[in-house]
């Protein structure tokens, strides 16, 4: 298990899965940087960072792409972190 030191959440407005992912991180008391498409960030910047993604949220933990909300939930259920 490794300590979570950096979390980036790519999101967009009006995205229920984005909101659920951010709520889960808050519940776990994990700080994150939100990169919201349309509010300072572009879809092109998301695709530059993660070329093969087609949806949001996209969660990056310690430089590793985790995936979306379901993958984030599974990440915590597996206990692959140490707060």
C-alpha positions in Angstrom: 0.0 0.0 0.0 1.3 3.4 -0.9 0.4 6.8 0.5 -1.7 9.0 -1.8 0.2 12.2 -2.4 -1.4 13.7 -5.5 -4.8 13.3 -7.0 -6.2 15.0 -10.1 -9.8 14.7 -11.1 -10.7 15.6 -14.7 -14.4 16.5 -14.7 -17.1 18.6 -16.4 -20.1 20.5 -15.2 -23.4 18.6 -14.7 -21.6 15.2 -14.4 -23.1 12.9 -11.7 -20.2 10.5 -11.8 -17.8 13.4 -11.4 -19.7 14.5 -8.3 -19.7 11.0 -6.9 -16.0 10.7 -7.4 -15.3 14.0 -5.7 -17.6 13.1 -2.8 -15.8 9.8 -2.3 -12.5 11.5 -2.2 -13.8 14.1 0.3 -15.3 11.2 2.4 -11.8 9.6 2.5 -10.4 13.1 3.4 -8.2 13.1 0.3 -7.3 16.4 -1.2 -7.4 16.6 -5.0 -6.9 19.1 -7.9 -10.0 19.4 -10.0 -9.5 20.1 -13.7 -13.0 21.0 -15.0 -13.5 21.0 -18.7 -15.0 24.2 -19.8 -13.9 26.1 -16.7 -10.2 26.7 -17.3 -9.4 23.4 -18.9 -10.2 22.0 -22.4 -11.0 18.6 -23.8 -7.8 18.9 -25.8 -5.8 19.2 -22.5 -7.5 16.1 -21.1 -6.7 14.2 -24.3 -3.1 15.4 -24.2 -2.8 14.1 -20.6 -4.8 10.9 -21.3 -4.9 10.2 -25.0 -7.3 7.2 -25.0 -10.0 8.4 -22.7 -13.6 9.0 -23.9 -15.4 10.0 -20.7 -15.1 11.8 -17.4 -14.4 11.7 -14.6 -10.8 10.6 -15.1 -8.9 10.2 -11.9 -5.1 10.2 -11.6 -3.5 9.1 -8.3 0.2 9.6 -7.8 0.7 9.9 -11.6 -1.2 6.7 -12.4 -4.5 6.8 -14.3 -7.1 5.0 -12.2 -10.1 5.5 -14.5 -13.5 6.7 -13.6 -15.8 6.6 -10.5 -16.3 2.8 -10.6 -12.5 2.2 -10.8 -11.9 4.7 -8.0 -14.4 2.9 -5.8 -12.7 -0.4 -6.6 -9.3 1.1 -5.8 -10.5 2.0 -2.3 -12.3 -1.3 -1.8 -9.1 -3.2 -2.7 -7.3 -1.1 -0.1 -4.5 -0.1 -2.4 -3.8 3.1 -0.5 -2.7 4.3 2.8 -4.6 7.6 3.2 
